[in-house]
Amino acid sequence: MKKLPMLLAGMTLFSSAQATVYQFDFTAQIQEMVEFSPLTFSGGPVASSSLSGSTVSVGDQLTGHFSYDTATGVFSHFGGGTMYAAPAAQNSLDVSIGGASIGLSNANYSSTNVQVANNAAALGGADSFGIANVSANAYASQMMAVSFFDKSGLALNASTMPGQLDFANFGLSSFYYTYSSNATHAMMGANGALTSVTVTQMPAPVPEPETYAMLLAGLMAIGWKARRR
C-alpha cells in the first residue's frame, strides 16, 4: 500500500508535462506617433504625448513580455485568419517604458487575444501571428499589440494555435499602442519595430506514446510482483 502514493506522484508528473503556455520577453523602439481629436478633427504626427498620463516619445525603448496558451478556443475567423480568445486562457501582453508599465490601472475590462493567419489571401498569401491586449477603465481605453509577418508564407503551416513558434522565421515584427480618453475622446497612437524576442519559458515536452507504454508496462510489472508476494 505504501507504493501507491509514489505511483500516483509519478503519474502526476507525467500528466503535468503537458503544459501549453509559451512565454517570451521582447524589446522594441517607438518610431512614429500621432495625436488626433475627433471632436475638432485636428491632429497629426507628434514627437511625444502625455495624453495617457505618462510621457511617451519617439525613440523610447520598450520592454515587454507576452505569453500564449495553445489550449485557447477559437473566437472568430476573419480575413483568412483565426482569432483565439477565452477568459480563462493564459494569454498575456505587458509593456513597460523605463520600468513603468503603460497598462491601464484599475481596468474594469481586459482581454488578450491571439491571431493566426496561414497563407492568408487577404495578406497576399503571407503568414502572420499577433497578440493584442484591449483594456478599459472609467477614464480611458487602450490597445497594445505585437505582430509578426512573413511574406513568404513559410513561417506557419496552419491557422491553429502554434505548438512551437520560431520568430526568426518572420521577416517583419511590429509593436502598436493606442490610447483614447473617455472624457475628450482625444486619441494617441504609437508604433515601432521589435528589436529582440527571447524565449523565457517553453512547455515541457509531451511524452511520446512509447513513454506511456513503458510506464504502463512498469506498473503492470509492479502489480505482478506484488501478487506473487
C-alpha positions as CSV (number, residue, x, y, z in Angstrom):
1,M,0.0,0.0,0.0
2,K,2.9,2.4,0.7
3,K,3.8,2.2,-3.0
4,L,0.5,3.7,-4.1
5,P,1.3,7.4,-3.3
6,M,4.6,7.1,-5.1
7,L,2.9,5.7,-8.2
8,L,0.3,8.4,-8.1
9,A,3.0,11.0,-7.8
10,G,4.8,9.6,-10.8
11,M,1.6,9.6,-12.8
12,T,1.0,13.3,-11.8
13,L,4.5,14.2,-13.1
14,F,3.7,12.7,-16.4
15,S,0.3,14.5,-16.7
16,S,1.8,17.9,-15.7
17,A,4.3,17.6,-18.5
18,Q,1.6,18.6,-21.0
19,A,1.9,22.3,-20.4
20,T,0.6,24.5,-23.2
21,V,1.8,28.1,-22.3
22,Y,4.7,29.6,-24.2
23,Q,6.3,32.8,-22.8
24,F,8.6,35.4,-24.4
25,D,10.4,38.7,-23.5
26,F,10.8,41.3,-26.1
27,T,12.2,44.8,-26.7
28,A,11.0,47.4,-29.1
29,Q,11.6,51.0,-30.1
30,I,8.9,53.6,-30.9
31,Q,9.4,55.0,-34.4
32,E,6.2,57.0,-35.1
33,M,3.5,58.7,-33.0
34,V,0.3,60.6,-33.7
35,E,-2.4,62.5,-31.8
36,F,-5.9,63.2,-33.0
37,S,-9.1,64.8,-31.7
38,P,-12.3,63.5,-33.3
39,L,-14.2,66.5,-31.8
40,T,-12.1,69.1,-33.7
41,F,-10.8,66.8,-36.5
42,S,-7.3,68.0,-35.8
43,G,-4.1,66.3,-35.1
44,G,-1.1,64.7,-36.8
45,P,2.4,63.4,-36.1
46,V,4.0,64.3,-32.8
47,A,7.3,63.7,-31.2
48,S,5.8,62.8,-27.8
49,S,2.5,62.6,-26.0
50,S,1.4,62.8,-22.4
51,L,-2.3,62.1,-23.1
52,S,-2.2,58.8,-21.3
53,G,-0.8,60.4,-18.1
54,S,2.8,59.4,-18.7
55,T,5.0,60.8,-21.4
56,V,5.6,58.5,-24.4
57,S,8.1,59.7,-27.1
58,V,9.5,58.7,-30.4
59,G,12.8,56.8,-29.7
60,D,11.6,55.3,-26.4
61,Q,12.9,51.8,-25.7
62,L,10.2,49.3,-24.6
63,T,10.5,46.1,-22.7
64,G,7.7,43.6,-22.7
65,H,6.5,40.1,-22.0
66,F,3.9,38.0,-23.8
67,S,2.6,34.5,-23.5
68,Y,0.1,32.4,-25.4
69,D,-1.9,29.4,-24.4
70,T,-2.2,26.8,-27.1
71,A,-5.4,25.5,-25.5
72,T,-7.3,28.8,-26.2
73,G,-10.5,28.3,-28.0
74,V,-11.5,29.8,-31.4
75,F,-13.3,33.1,-31.1
76,S,-13.8,34.0,-34.8
77,H,-12.5,33.7,-38.3
78,F,-11.7,36.8,-40.5
79,G,-9.6,37.7,-43.5
80,G,-8.2,34.3,-43.8
81,G,-7.0,34.2,-40.2
82,T,-8.3,32.8,-36.9
83,M,-8.8,34.7,-33.7
84,Y,-8.3,32.9,-30.4
85,A,-9.7,34.2,-27.1
86,A,-11.1,32.8,-23.8
87,P,-11.4,34.4,-20.4
88,A,-9.6,31.5,-18.6
89,A,-6.7,31.2,-21.2
90,Q,-3.2,32.2,-20.1
91,N,-2.6,34.8,-22.8
92,S,-0.9,38.0,-21.7
93,L,0.9,41.1,-23.0
94,D,2.6,43.6,-20.7
95,V,4.8,46.5,-21.8
96,S,6.9,49.0,-19.9
97,I,8.9,52.1,-20.6
98,G,11.8,52.9,-18.3
99,G,10.4,50.3,-15.9
100,A,6.9,51.9,-15.7
101,S,4.0,49.9,-17.1
102,I,1.9,51.5,-19.8
103,G,-1.0,49.3,-19.0
104,L,-4.2,50.9,-17.6
105,S,-4.6,50.8,-13.8
106,N,-7.9,49.8,-12.3
107,A,-9.0,48.3,-15.6
108,N,-12.6,47.1,-15.4
109,Y,-12.2,45.2,-18.7
110,S,-9.2,43.4,-20.2
111,S,-8.9,40.8,-22.9
112,T,-5.9,39.3,-24.6
113,N,-6.4,37.7,-28.0
114,V,-4.2,35.8,-30.4
115,Q,-4.5,36.0,-34.2
116,V,-3.0,33.4,-36.5
117,A,-3.1,33.6,-40.3
118,N,-1.6,31.0,-42.6
119,N,-1.1,31.7,-46.3
120,A,-4.0,34.2,-46.0
121,A,-5.3,35.5,-49.3
122,A,-6.0,38.9,-47.6
123,L,-2.3,39.1,-46.9
124,G,-1.2,38.1,-50.4
125,G,-0.5,34.5,-49.2
126,A,1.6,35.6,-46.2
127,D,1.6,34.3,-42.7
128,S,1.1,36.4,-39.6
129,F,0.9,35.9,-35.8
130,G,-0.2,38.6,-33.4
131,I,-1.2,39.0,-29.8
132,A,-3.2,42.0,-28.5
133,N,-4.5,43.3,-25.2
134,V,-7.5,45.5,-25.1
135,S,-8.4,47.1,-21.8
136,A,-10.6,49.9,-20.4
137,N,-11.4,51.7,-17.1
138,A,-13.6,54.6,-16.2
139,Y,-11.4,57.1,-17.9
140,A,-9.9,55.6,-21.0
141,S,-9.4,52.6,-23.2
142,Q,-6.3,51.3,-24.9
143,M,-4.9,48.6,-27.0
144,M,-1.4,47.1,-27.1
145,A,-0.3,44.6,-29.8
146,V,2.7,42.7,-31.0
147,S,2.6,41.3,-34.6
148,F,4.8,39.2,-36.8
149,F,4.6,39.0,-40.6
150,D,6.2,36.5,-43.0
151,K,5.7,37.5,-46.7
152,S,6.9,34.1,-47.9
153,G,4.1,32.2,-46.1
154,L,6.6,29.6,-44.8
155,A,6.6,30.6,-41.1
156,L,3.3,28.8,-40.3
157,N,1.8,25.6,-41.6
158,A,-1.7,26.0,-40.2
159,S,-4.1,28.7,-38.7
160,T,-4.2,26.7,-35.5
161,M,-2.5,27.9,-32.3
162,P,1.1,27.0,-32.9
163,G,2.6,24.5,-30.6
164,Q,6.1,25.9,-31.1
165,L,7.0,29.2,-32.9
166,D,10.4,30.4,-34.2
167,F,10.0,34.2,-34.5
168,A,13.3,34.2,-36.6
169,N,11.1,32.9,-39.5
170,F,9.2,36.2,-39.7
171,G,10.7,39.0,-41.7
172,L,8.8,41.8,-40.1
173,S,7.7,42.5,-36.5
174,S,5.9,45.5,-35.0
175,F,4.5,46.9,-31.8
176,Y,1.4,49.1,-31.7
177,Y,-0.1,51.2,-28.9
178,T,-3.3,53.3,-28.9
179,Y,-4.9,55.3,-26.1
180,S,-8.3,57.1,-26.1
181,S,-9.7,59.4,-23.4
182,N,-13.3,58.8,-22.5
183,A,-13.8,62.4,-21.4
184,T,-12.4,64.2,-24.5
185,H,-12.2,61.3,-27.0
186,A,-8.7,62.5,-27.8
187,M,-6.5,59.7,-29.1
188,M,-2.9,58.9,-29.4
189,G,-1.1,56.2,-31.3
190,A,2.4,54.8,-31.4
191,N,4.1,52.1,-33.4
192,G,7.6,50.8,-33.8
193,A,9.7,47.7,-34.5
194,L,10.7,44.9,-32.2
195,T,14.5,44.7,-31.6
196,S,14.6,41.4,-29.9
197,V,12.5,38.4,-28.9
198,T,13.7,35.9,-26.2
199,V,12.2,32.7,-25.1
200,T,11.6,32.7,-21.3
201,Q,9.6,29.5,-20.8
202,M,8.8,26.6,-23.1
203,P,6.4,23.8,-22.0
204,A,7.9,20.5,-21.0
205,P,7.8,18.1,-23.9
206,V,4.7,15.9,-24.0
207,P,5.6,12.2,-23.5
208,E,5.5,10.1,-26.7
209,P,3.1,7.2,-26.8
210,E,6.0,4.9,-26.3
211,T,6.7,6.6,-23.0
212,Y,3.2,5.9,-21.8
213,A,3.5,2.3,-22.9
214,M,6.7,1.9,-20.9
215,L,5.0,3.5,-17.8
216,L,2.1,1.1,-18.2
217,A,4.4,-1.9,-18.5
218,G,6.3,-0.9,-15.4
219,L,3.0,-0.5,-13.4
220,M,1.9,-4.0,-14.6
221,A,5.3,-5.5,-13.6
222,I,5.0,-4.0,-10.2
223,G,1.4,-5.3,-9.8
224,W,2.5,-8.8,-11.0
225,K,5.4,-8.9,-8.4
226,A,3.0,-7.7,-5.7
227,R,0.6,-10.5,-6.5
228,R,3.3,-13.1,-6.4
229,R,4.4,-11.9,-3.0
